[in-house]
Amino acid sequence: MMSLNKKLSLLLLGLFLLTAILLGLNTLYSIVQYNLEITQRLNGSIAMYVADEEPLIVNGHYNEKALKKLAERSMVINPTVEVYLLDNDGNIISHDLPTDSVLLNKISLTPIHEFLTENSKRPLLSTDPRSPDNKKAFSVAKIINNGVQEGYVYVILGGQKYEELANDLSKNYIMKLSVAAVIAVTLLTFLIGMLMMFKLTKPLKILRNKVMEFQKSSNKEPKQYTGDEIQQLNHAFSDMSKRINTQLRQIKNADQTRRDLISNVSHDLRTPLASMQGYLDTLLIKQDNMDAKTTKEYLTIARKHCGRLNMLINDLFELSKLDSNAIKPNLEPFSMSELIQDVTLEFVHVAEKRDVKLTVELLKGNTEVIADIGLMQRVLENLISNAVKHTPRDGEVLVKLQSTGAQFDIIIRDTGRGISKHELPHIFDRLYRAANTSDESTASSGLGLAIVKKILDIHHCKIKVESKLNHGTQFSFSLPLTS
């Protein structure tokens, strides 16, 4: 994984190298153009001096001796010049150079005419007869004899000697100074750029580290993001956005559940309260005209509703503590067989009264599990109580303990009315009662299964439900062995 600093460093280095190359080329081109312009402006009158010194062409005949003499004088003034004699069409008719060194016989008149125009730009470049591929600074003047133009004196201002000096960069102090200046400026700019980049990316790295720390603190298994700091931040913010949206949906659902719970609890509280108030008001109004038996009956009914209220409030209080994580499981080893046996004894009398057969199947030997014994007792009481209440007369409730690998399975099965498929997903909702709930079970709080699920959740256990209408229901969950 390449960090953002490394990526930016390489990008910055490449950018500055490219800038240095372009700057060097531009500097070299500017120096060359500057030299050409200065050379042309300083030596622009050489051709005119040669043309005015002696008649070089008379009636179409050129004076080779005079040309040679004037060329030698010109070279004294500027050793790099080369003098050519042209006719009016630009043909080279004479020069003072080795014959085999001149490769062209004709020069284009376009730059010549432009040079002779007043206020023409400089530098103007034209063809060098000895180096046809190179354009060079030049000087030119008309040859006038008795008012008639006979031709041109064409002077190249950068001949072979100039090329030799220009190509020998090791002796060119200005060129070496320019190259050194370009390198120095590039390095200085690169260092300043690196310092600025470090200053700019440092807060980004700090933010990235804080986000990563937050991710680690809020996730049990934090993700490892790839890419540079910006890409990691992008992935982290994307995940955080998804989590926040999920949490917002959960909050909305929890709020709706809270509203429904308050509405249902209000209804469930209002019914027994109204009944209690009705019976107590009747006792107060008619106490002088009621016999002892009727009075006792009214008080018994009021006491029954009071018990239901007490049970509902206790269940709500317990569920509230489970929701707020106020209850922490005290994990300890205990015998599951002994706990099941103790809890089922509480319901033997209730089952016999309803003509329901309560069967217990336990394992021999060590049946120790790790859990909170008090909370597990609450789970068994709720499940067995529900099973007995929902099982009709002559039915059966089975409480079974079986071993499966490194855990024990606890099964509570009844032969009651069963639960329909569309109601199964809702049986752990608070205050939910199935459509086929018996009249006796309406006296319950409706929070028993919600409490069971919460207790098993904090033990990291899942409760399974299998049911079919008119064929009974089975609840099961598993606990690990002490080993």
C-alpha positions as CSV (number, residue, x, y, z in Angstrom):
1,M,0.0,0.0,0.0
2,M,1.5,3.3,-1.1
3,S,0.8,6.2,1.2
4,L,-0.5,9.6,0.0
5,N,2.8,11.2,0.8
6,K,4.7,8.8,-1.4
7,K,2.2,9.1,-4.3
8,L,2.3,12.9,-4.1
9,S,6.1,12.9,-3.7
10,L,6.5,10.8,-6.9
11,L,3.9,12.9,-8.7
12,L,5.6,16.1,-7.5
13,L,9.0,14.8,-8.5
14,G,7.8,13.9,-12.0
15,L,6.1,17.3,-12.4
16,F,9.3,19.1,-11.4
17,L,11.5,17.0,-13.6
18,L,9.2,17.7,-16.5
19,T,9.2,21.4,-15.5
20,A,13.0,21.4,-15.3
21,I,13.3,19.9,-18.8
22,L,10.8,22.3,-20.3
23,L,12.5,25.2,-18.5
24,G,15.9,24.1,-19.7
25,L,14.7,23.8,-23.3
26,N,13.0,27.1,-23.1
27,T,16.1,28.7,-21.6
28,L,18.3,27.2,-24.3
29,Y,16.0,28.4,-27.0
30,S,15.8,31.9,-25.5
31,I,19.6,32.1,-25.2
32,V,20.0,31.0,-28.8
33,Q,17.3,33.5,-30.1
34,Y,18.8,36.2,-28.0
35,N,22.3,35.6,-29.4
36,L,21.0,35.5,-32.9
37,E,19.1,38.8,-32.4
38,I,22.1,40.6,-30.9
39,T,24.4,39.2,-33.6
40,Q,22.1,40.3,-36.3
41,R,21.5,43.7,-34.9
42,L,25.3,44.3,-34.3
43,N,26.4,42.9,-37.7
44,G,23.4,43.9,-39.8
45,S,25.5,46.5,-41.7
46,I,28.4,44.2,-42.8
47,A,26.7,43.3,-46.1
48,M,26.1,47.0,-46.8
49,Y,29.8,47.8,-46.0
50,V,31.0,45.1,-48.5
51,A,28.6,46.3,-51.2
52,D,29.6,50.0,-50.9
53,E,33.3,49.4,-50.6
54,E,34.0,48.5,-54.2
55,P,31.9,47.6,-57.3
56,L,31.4,43.9,-57.2
57,I,29.2,43.4,-60.3
58,V,29.4,45.6,-63.4
59,N,27.2,44.9,-66.3
60,G,26.6,41.3,-65.2
61,H,30.3,40.6,-64.6
62,Y,31.4,40.1,-61.0
63,N,34.8,41.1,-59.6
64,E,36.1,38.0,-57.8
65,K,39.3,39.7,-56.6
66,A,37.4,42.5,-55.0
67,L,35.0,40.0,-53.3
68,K,37.9,38.1,-51.9
69,K,39.5,41.2,-50.5
70,L,36.3,42.5,-48.9
71,A,35.5,39.0,-47.5
72,E,38.9,39.0,-45.7
73,R,38.2,42.4,-44.3
74,S,34.8,41.3,-43.0
75,M,36.3,38.3,-41.3
76,V,38.7,40.6,-39.5
77,I,35.7,42.4,-38.1
78,N,33.8,39.2,-37.4
79,P,35.6,35.8,-37.8
80,T,32.4,33.9,-38.0
81,V,31.0,35.6,-41.2
82,E,30.8,34.0,-44.6
83,V,30.3,36.2,-47.7
84,Y,28.3,35.2,-50.8
85,L,27.5,37.1,-54.0
86,L,24.0,36.6,-55.4
87,D,22.3,37.7,-58.6
88,N,18.9,39.2,-58.6
89,D,17.3,35.7,-58.7
90,G,19.2,34.5,-55.6
91,N,21.6,32.3,-57.4
92,I,25.1,32.1,-55.8
93,I,27.5,33.5,-58.4
94,S,30.6,33.8,-56.2
95,H,32.1,33.3,-52.7
96,D,35.4,33.1,-50.9
97,L,35.0,29.6,-49.5
98,P,36.2,26.1,-50.6
99,T,34.2,25.1,-53.6
100,D,33.2,21.7,-52.3
101,S,31.9,23.1,-49.0
102,V,29.0,25.1,-50.5
103,L,26.1,22.7,-51.0
104,L,23.5,25.1,-52.4
105,N,23.4,27.1,-55.6
106,K,20.5,29.3,-54.8
107,I,19.1,31.2,-51.8
108,S,15.4,32.0,-51.2
109,L,14.7,35.8,-51.7
110,T,11.7,35.9,-49.2
111,P,13.8,36.4,-46.0
112,I,16.1,38.7,-48.0
113,H,13.2,41.0,-49.0
114,E,11.9,40.9,-45.4
115,F,15.3,41.9,-44.1
116,L,15.5,44.9,-46.4
117,T,12.0,46.0,-45.3
118,E,12.1,48.8,-42.7
119,N,11.2,47.9,-39.1
120,S,11.3,44.2,-39.9
121,K,11.5,41.9,-36.8
122,R,14.7,40.5,-35.5
123,P,16.1,37.9,-35.6
124,L,15.4,36.9,-39.2
125,L,16.8,33.6,-40.2
126,S,17.7,32.3,-43.7
127,T,19.4,29.3,-45.3
128,D,23.1,28.7,-44.8
129,P,24.5,27.3,-48.1
130,R,27.0,25.2,-46.3
131,S,24.4,23.8,-43.9
132,P,21.1,23.7,-45.8
133,D,19.3,22.1,-42.8
134,N,20.1,25.0,-40.4
135,K,18.5,28.4,-40.4
136,K,21.0,31.2,-39.4
137,A,21.2,34.9,-38.8
138,F,22.3,36.8,-41.9
139,S,23.0,40.3,-43.3
140,V,22.2,41.3,-46.9
141,A,22.6,44.5,-49.0
142,K,21.7,45.4,-52.6
143,I,24.5,45.9,-55.2
144,I,23.6,49.1,-57.1
145,N,25.6,50.2,-60.1
146,N,24.6,53.4,-61.9
147,G,21.1,53.2,-60.4
148,V,20.7,49.6,-61.5
149,Q,20.4,46.7,-59.1
150,E,23.0,44.1,-60.1
151,G,22.5,41.6,-57.2
152,Y,23.0,41.1,-53.5
153,V,25.8,40.7,-51.0
154,Y,24.6,37.9,-48.7
155,V,26.5,37.4,-45.4
156,I,25.9,34.4,-43.0
157,L,26.7,35.7,-39.5
158,G,27.2,32.3,-37.9
159,G,29.5,30.1,-40.0
160,Q,31.3,27.0,-39.2
161,K,33.5,28.6,-36.6
162,Y,30.4,29.8,-34.8
163,E,28.9,26.3,-34.9
164,E,32.1,24.9,-33.5
165,L,32.1,27.3,-30.6
166,A,28.3,26.9,-30.0
167,N,28.6,23.0,-29.9
168,D,31.5,23.1,-27.4
169,L,29.2,23.5,-24.3
170,S,32.1,22.7,-22.0
171,K,33.6,26.1,-22.8
172,N,30.3,27.9,-22.7
173,Y,30.2,29.5,-19.3
174,I,26.8,31.1,-19.8
175,M,25.3,27.8,-20.8
176,K,26.8,26.0,-17.8
177,L,25.5,28.8,-15.5
178,S,22.1,28.6,-17.0
179,V,21.9,24.8,-16.6
180,A,23.1,25.1,-13.0
181,A,20.5,27.8,-12.3
182,V,17.7,25.7,-13.7
183,I,18.8,22.7,-11.6
184,A,19.1,24.8,-8.4
185,V,15.7,26.5,-8.9
186,T,14.1,23.1,-9.6
187,L,15.6,21.5,-6.5
188,L,14.6,24.5,-4.3
189,T,11.1,24.5,-5.7
190,F,10.8,20.7,-5.2
191,L,12.0,21.0,-1.5
192,I,9.5,23.9,-0.9
193,G,6.8,21.8,-2.6
194,M,7.6,18.8,-0.4
195,L,7.5,20.9,2.8
196,M,4.1,22.4,1.8
197,M,2.8,19.0,0.9
198,F,3.9,17.6,4.3
199,K,2.2,20.5,6.0
200,L,-1.0,20.0,4.0
201,T,-1.2,16.2,4.4
202,K,-0.3,16.1,8.1
203,P,-3.8,17.1,9.3
204,L,-5.2,14.6,6.8
205,K,-3.1,11.8,8.3
206,I,-4.2,12.8,11.8
207,L,-7.8,12.7,10.7
208,R,-7.3,9.3,9.1
209,N,-5.7,8.0,12.3
210,K,-8.6,9.3,14.4
211,V,-11.2,7.7,12.1
212,M,-9.3,4.4,12.2
213,E,-9.2,4.6,16.1
214,F,-12.9,5.3,16.1
215,Q,-13.5,2.3,13.8
216,K,-11.5,0.0,16.1
217,S,-13.3,1.2,19.2
218,S,-16.8,0.8,17.7
219,N,-16.2,-2.5,15.8
220,K,-15.4,-5.8,17.3
221,E,-13.6,-6.7,14.1
222,P,-12.4,-3.5,12.4
223,K,-11.9,-3.6,8.7
224,Q,-8.5,-3.2,7.1
225,Y,-8.8,-0.6,4.4
226,T,-6.4,-0.4,1.4
227,G,-5.2,2.5,-0.6
228,D,-3.8,5.9,0.5
229,E,-5.1,8.1,3.3
230,I,-7.9,9.7,1.1
231,Q,-9.0,6.3,-0.1
232,Q,-9.0,4.9,3.4
233,L,-11.0,7.9,4.6
234,N,-13.5,7.4,1.8
235,H,-14.0,3.7,2.7
236,A,-14.2,4.5,6.4
237,F,-16.8,7.3,5.9
238,S,-18.8,5.1,3.5
239,D,-19.0,2.3,6.2
240,M,-19.8,4.8,8.9
241,S,-22.5,6.3,6.8
242,K,-24.0,2.8,6.3
243,R,-23.8,2.2,10.0
244,I,-25.4,5.5,10.9
245,N,-28.2,4.9,8.5
246,T,-28.7,1.4,10.0
247,Q,-28.7,2.8,13.5
248,L,-31.2,5.5,12.5
249,R,-33.5,2.9,11.2
250,Q,-33.0,0.9,14.4
251,I,-33.8,4.0,16.4
252,K,-36.9,4.7,14.4
253,N,-38.0,1.1,14.8
254,A,-37.2,1.2,18.6
255,D,-39.2,4.4,18.9
256,Q,-42.1,2.9,17.1
257,T,-41.8,-0.2,19.3
258,R,-41.7,2.1,22.4
259,R,-44.9,3.9,21.2
260,D,-46.6,0.5,20.6
261,L,-45.4,-0.8,24.0
262,I,-46.7,2.3,25.8
263,S,-50.1,2.0,24.0
264,N,-50.4,-1.7,24.8
265,V,-49.2,-1.4,28.4
266,S,-51.7,1.5,28.9
267,H,-54.4,-0.8,27.7
268,D,-53.3,-3.7,29.8
269,L,-52.9,-1.6,32.9
270,R,-56.3,0.2,32.4
271,T,-58.3,-3.1,32.2
272,P,-57.4,-4.5,35.6
273,L,-57.3,-1.1,37.2
274,A,-60.9,-0.4,36.0
275,S,-62.0,-3.8,37.2
276,M,-60.4,-3.3,40.6
277,Q,-61.9,0.1,40.9
278,G,-65.3,-1.2,39.9
279,Y,-65.3,-4.0,42.5
280,L,-63.9,-1.7,45.3
281,D,-66.4,1.0,44.5
282,T,-69.2,-1.6,44.7
283,L,-67.9,-2.8,48.1
284,L,-67.9,0.8,49.4
285,I,-71.3,1.6,48.1
286,K,-73.1,-1.7,49.0
287,Q,-71.0,-2.9,52.0
288,D,-74.0,-2.6,54.3
289,N,-76.2,-4.7,52.1
290,M,-73.7,-7.4,51.0
291,D,-73.2,-10.7,52.8
292,A,-69.7,-12.0,53.8
293,K,-69.5,-14.5,50.9
294,T,-70.1,-11.9,48.2
295,T,-67.7,-9.5,49.9
296,K,-65.0,-12.1,49.9
297,E,-65.7,-13.0,46.3
298,Y,-65.3,-9.3,45.3
299,L,-62.1,-8.9,47.3
300,T,-60.7,-12.1,45.7
301,I,-61.4,-10.8,42.2
302,A,-59.8,-7.4,43.1
303,R,-56.8,-9.2,44.6
304,K,-56.5,-11.3,41.3
305,H,-56.4,-8.1,39.2
306,C,-53.9,-6.6,41.6
307,G,-51.7,-9.6,41.2
308,R,-51.9,-9.3,37.4
309,L,-50.9,-5.6,37.7
310,N,-48.0,-6.5,39.9
311,M,-46.8,-9.2,37.5
312,L,-47.0,-6.9,34.5
313,I,-45.1,-4.1,36.3
314,N,-42.4,-6.5,37.4
315,D,-42.0,-7.9,33.9
316,L,-41.8,-4.4,32.5
317,F,-39.2,-3.5,35.0
318,E,-37.1,-6.6,34.3
319,L,-37.3,-6.1,30.5
320,S,-36.3,-2.4,30.9
321,K,-33.2,-3.5,32.9
322,L,-32.4,-6.0,30.2
323,D,-32.8,-3.4,27.4
324,S,-30.5,-1.0,29.2
325,N,-27.8,-3.6,29.9
326,A,-28.3,-3.0,33.6
327,I,-28.3,-6.8,34.1
328,K,-24.9,-8.4,33.6
329,P,-24.9,-12.2,33.6
330,N,-22.9,-13.8,36.4
331,L,-21.4,-16.7,34.5
332,E,-20.7,-19.7,36.7
333,P,-20.8,-23.5,36.3
334,F,-23.9,-25.3,37.6
335,S,-25.8,-28.6,37.0
336,M,-28.4,-28.1,34.3
337,S,-30.2,-31.3,35.3
338,E,-30.6,-30.1,38.9
339,L,-31.9,-26.7,37.7
340,I,-34.5,-28.3,35.4
341,Q,-35.6,-30.6,38.1
342,D,-36.1,-27.8,40.6
343,V,-38.0,-25.6,38.2
344,T,-40.4,-28.3,36.9
345,L,-41.3,-29.1,40.5
346,E,-42.9,-25.7,40.7
347,F,-45.3,-26.6,37.9
348,V,-46.2,-30.1,38.9
349,H,-49.3,-29.0,40.9
350,V,-50.4,-26.6,38.1
351,A,-50.1,-29.3,35.4
352,E,-52.0,-31.9,37.5
353,K,-54.7,-29.3,38.1
354,R,-55.1,-28.9,34.3
355,D,-54.8,-32.6,33.7
356,V,-51.6,-32.0,31.7
357,K,-48.8,-34.6,31.9
358,L,-45.4,-33.0,32.7
359,T,-42.5,-35.2,31.7
360,V,-38.9,-34.6,32.4
361,E,-36.0,-36.4,30.6
362,L,-32.6,-35.7,32.0
363,L,-29.1,-37.0,31.5
364,K,-27.0,-39.0,33.9
365,G,-23.5,-37.9,34.9
366,N,-22.0,-34.5,34.7
367,T,-24.3,-31.9,33.1
368,E,-22.5,-28.7,34.2
369,V,-22.9,-25.6,31.9
370,I,-21.6,-22.1,32.1
371,A,-24.4,-19.4,32.5
372,D,-26.2,-17.2,35.0
373,I,-28.2,-19.7,37.1
374,G,-30.8,-17.1,38.2
375,L,-31.4,-15.9,34.6
376,M,-31.6,-19.5,33.3
377,Q,-34.2,-20.2,36.0
378,R,-36.3,-17.3,34.7
379,V,-36.0,-18.7,31.1
380,L,-37.2,-22.2,32.1
381,E,-40.0,-20.8,34.3
382,N,-41.4,-18.7,31.4
383,L,-41.1,-21.4,28.8
384,I,-42.6,-24.2,31.0
385,S,-45.3,-21.8,32.2
386,N,-46.3,-20.9,28.6
387,A,-46.2,-24.6,27.6
388,V,-48.6,-25.6,30.4
389,K,-51.0,-22.7,29.8
390,H,-51.2,-23.4,26.1
391,T,-51.7,-27.2,26.4
392,P,-55.3,-28.4,26.7
393,R,-56.4,-31.1,29.1
394,D,-55.0,-34.6,28.6
395,G,-52.0,-33.0,26.8
396,E,-48.4,-33.4,27.5
397,V,-45.4,-31.1,28.2
398,L,-41.9,-32.5,27.8
399,V,-38.8,-30.9,29.3
400,K,-35.7,-32.6,27.9
401,L,-31.9,-32.2,28.3
402,Q,-29.7,-33.8,25.6
403,S,-26.0,-33.6,24.8
404,T,-24.8,-32.4,21.4
405,G,-21.0,-32.3,21.1
406,A,-19.6,-29.5,23.3
407,Q,-23.0,-28.3,24.4
408,F,-26.3,-29.2,26.0
409,D,-29.6,-28.7,24.3
410,I,-32.6,-27.7,26.4
411,I,-35.9,-28.6,24.8
412,I,-39.5,-27.6,26.0
413,R,-42.1,-29.3,23.9
414,D,-45.9,-29.2,24.3
415,T,-48.9,-30.7,22.5
416,G,-50.9,-27.5,22.6
417,R,-52.7,-25.4,20.0
418,G,-49.5,-24.5,18.1
419,I,-48.6,-21.2,16.3
420,S,-49.3,-20.3,12.7
421,K,-46.4,-19.6,10.3
422,H,-47.3,-15.9,9.9
423,E,-47.3,-15.5,13.7
424,L,-44.0,-17.2,14.5
425,P,-41.8,-14.2,13.6
426,H,-43.7,-12.0,16.1
427,I,-44.0,-14.3,19.2
428,F,-41.0,-12.6,20.8
429,D,-42.4,-9.1,20.3
430,R,-43.5,-7.4,23.5
431,L,-47.2,-7.8,24.5
432,Y,-47.8,-9.9,21.4
433,R,-50.5,-12.6,21.8
434,A,-51.3,-15.1,19.1
435,A,-54.8,-15.2,17.7
436,N,-55.5,-18.6,19.2
437,T,-54.4,-17.6,22.7
438,S,-56.5,-19.3,25.5
439,D,-58.6,-17.3,27.8
440,E,-56.5,-18.2,30.8
441,S,-53.2,-17.0,29.2
442,T,-54.7,-13.5,28.7
443,A,-54.0,-13.0,32.3
444,S,-50.2,-13.1,31.6
445,S,-48.2,-10.0,30.9
446,G,-47.4,-10.9,27.3
447,L,-43.7,-10.1,28.0
448,G,-42.5,-13.6,29.0
449,L,-41.0,-14.6,25.6
450,A,-39.5,-11.2,25.1
451,I,-37.7,-11.6,28.4
452,V,-36.6,-15.1,27.5
453,K,-35.1,-13.8,24.2
454,K,-33.3,-10.9,25.9
455,I,-31.7,-13.2,28.6
456,L,-30.5,-15.7,25.9
457,D,-29.2,-12.8,23.8
458,I,-26.9,-11.6,26.6
459,H,-25.7,-15.2,26.9
460,H,-25.0,-15.1,23.1
461,C,-27.5,-18.0,22.6
462,K,-30.2,-18.4,20.0
463,I,-33.6,-19.7,20.8
464,K,-35.3,-21.9,18.1
465,V,-39.0,-22.4,17.7
466,E,-40.8,-25.1,15.8
467,S,-44.6,-25.1,15.7
468,K,-47.6,-26.3,13.7
469,L,-51.2,-25.5,14.4
470,N,-53.0,-28.1,16.5
471,H,-49.8,-30.1,16.7
472,G,-47.9,-28.3,19.5
473,T,-44.8,-26.1,19.8
474,Q,-41.2,-26.8,20.6
475,F,-38.7,-24.2,22.1
476,S,-35.0,-25.1,22.3
477,F,-31.7,-23.4,23.1
478,S,-28.1,-24.5,23.8
479,L,-25.5,-23.8,26.5
480,P,-21.8,-24.7,26.4
481,L,-20.2,-27.3,28.7
482,T,-18.0,-26.1,31.4
483,S,-14.9,-27.6,29.6
